[in-house]
């Protein structure tokens, strides 16, 4: 019994100390933010993260990400302030199989509420996106993307 307990404690310590980015398993959707126009995902919904590993396995997802980014940038209105080109924000965008926006969250703020709000608004206005590729088997995908205007 003592040996089993020691193994469990060691396994837990390794798991706790390992950065989340090391794991490639699908993550459960976080709780819904207070955006009334976005759909509430079911509690058992899992969305794989679109990362380099997934894009290597399914190259059509790389073009999907590029298309999604271009579509959002068409709606992102920043004005003429040159300081805006130095800012960036990270958004987590959850897209359903049919291209609907399930939800979006700001993961890292630019520090400028106007810039962040413009990014969030652009993500919502750009929806719906095109459906996920048929070869992709999950019902949704999480796209983590840094939105930064070109100087």
Secondary structure, DSSP 4 states (H G I P E B T S, - for coil): -HHHHHHHHHHHHHHHHS-GGG--SPEEPPPPPS-TTS----TT-EEEE--HHHHHH-THHHHHHHHHHHHHHHH---TT-GGGGG--EEEEEEEETTS-EEEEEEEE--S-HHHHHHHHHHHHHH-S-PPPPTT--SSEEEEEEEE----
